[in-house]
Amino acid sequence: MANTVSFMEAITILRTNIMDNQDIYNGFIASIESAINEAKPYTKEHNLAVAILNRVVGIERGEQSL
């Protein structure tokens, strides 16, 4: 249960920081936009979703994701 609490606390901190800091918010938007731009127009929705999540969590192109 401790891992769940720690995870939920981390999510809350992340959300608060994104919502309270315009630079962080804009950075996430820019990261998502660049993932979309690199993926289109030949990427299926699932692959686009994976590319966006990988970009948001910092997994670089060519790195192993789940």
C-alpha positions in Angstrom: 0.0 0.0 0.0 2.9 2.3 0.6 3.8 2.3 -3.1 0.3 3.3 -4.0 0.3 6.2 -1.6 3.7 7.3 -2.9 2.5 7.0 -6.4 -0.6 9.0 -5.7 1.4 11.7 -3.9 3.8 11.9 -6.9 0.8 12.3 -9.3 -0.7 15.0 -7.0 2.7 16.9 -6.9 3.1 16.6 -10.6 -0.4 17.8 -11.3 0.0 20.7 -8.9 3.3 21.8 -10.4 1.9 21.6 -14.0 -1.1 23.6 -13.1 0.8 26.2 -11.0 3.8 26.8 -13.3 3.1 28.1 -16.8 6.6 27.1 -18.0 6.1 23.5 -17.0 2.6 23.5 -18.5 3.9 24.9 -21.7 6.8 22.4 -21.7 4.4 19.5 -21.6 2.3 21.1 -24.4 5.4 21.5 -26.5 6.5 17.9 -25.8 3.1 16.5 -26.8 3.0 18.7 -30.0 6.4 17.6 -31.1 5.5 13.9 -30.6 2.4 14.5 -32.7 4.3 16.3 -35.4 7.0 13.6 -35.7 4.4 10.9 -35.8 1.9 12.2 -38.4 0.5 11.4 -40.9 1.4 7.7 -41.1 1.0 6.7 -37.4 -1.9 4.7 -36.0 -3.7 6.0 -33.0 -2.1 3.5 -30.6 1.4 4.2 -31.8 0.7 7.9 -31.5 -0.5 7.5 -27.9 2.7 5.5 -27.1 4.9 8.2 -28.7 3.1 10.9 -26.7 3.4 9.0 -23.4 7.1 8.2 -24.1 7.8 11.8 -24.8 6.0 13.0 -21.7 7.8 10.6 -19.4 11.2 11.3 -21.1 11.8 8.1 -23.1 13.9 9.1 -26.1 13.4 7.8 -29.6 15.2 4.4 -29.9 15.0 3.8 -26.1 13.1 0.7 -24.9 9.6 1.4 -23.7 7.1 -1.1 -22.2 
